[in-house]
Amino acid sequence: EINRNVSAIVESAQEQSSGLQQINTAVNAMDQDTQKNAALVEEQTAASHGMARDAASLNELLSQFKLSGGSGRRGYTLAQAMCPSERRETSGASPARALSRKLATAFYGNAAVAANEWEEF
């Protein structure tokens, strides 16, 4: 009877050891996936900050142009582009849509011919 009990304990210990190895393997896999996800998040964050800087730079360049009879509008600064939650919206319209409407009307037709501004070289 003691032999059977010892054998049962050994078998139970082996099953627990096998179960713990499987748990350890699963935890290691989750740890690797978590580290990969963290690296991807860092890459995405860097890319989004770079895109925000590029967008702010492009907006600054576009603000130098006078569109459809209006005055040139000063673009968002880099700090405003990086922190959109602090930016105050003056209207409910999207700035991108407003800019695309301005660009569409600014180049509608042939403005140079209509203004008779062609010169010979």
C-alpha positions, 0 to 999 in steps of 0.5 A, a space after each residue: 500500500 505504501 508503494 502505491 501511495 508513493 507511486 501515486 505521489 510520483 505520478 502526480 508530481 510528474 503531471 504537475 511538473 509537466 503542467 508547470 512546464 506548459 505554463 512556463 512556455 505559455 508565459 514566455 510566449 506571452 512575454 515575447 509577444 508583449 515585448 514585440 508589441 511594445 517595440 511596435 508601439 514605440 515605432 508607431 509613436 515615433 512615426 506618428 510624431 514624425 508625421 505630425 512634424 511633417 504635417 506642421 511643416 507642410 501646413 506652415 509652407 501652405 500658409 505662405 500662399 494667399 488662397 482665393 482672395 483671402 489672406 495667408 493664414 498662419 499654420 499650426 505650430 509644431 507644438 500645436 500639431 504635437 498636442 492636438 488636445 490643446 488646440 482650440 477649434 474655431 469652427 466645427 469644420 475639419 481644417 483639412 477639408 477647409 484647406 482642400 476647399 480653398 485649394 480647389 477654389 484657388 485653382 479653379 479655371 485659368 486664373 493666370 489668363 483671366 488676370 491677363 498676367 502673361 509676359 513674354 520672356 
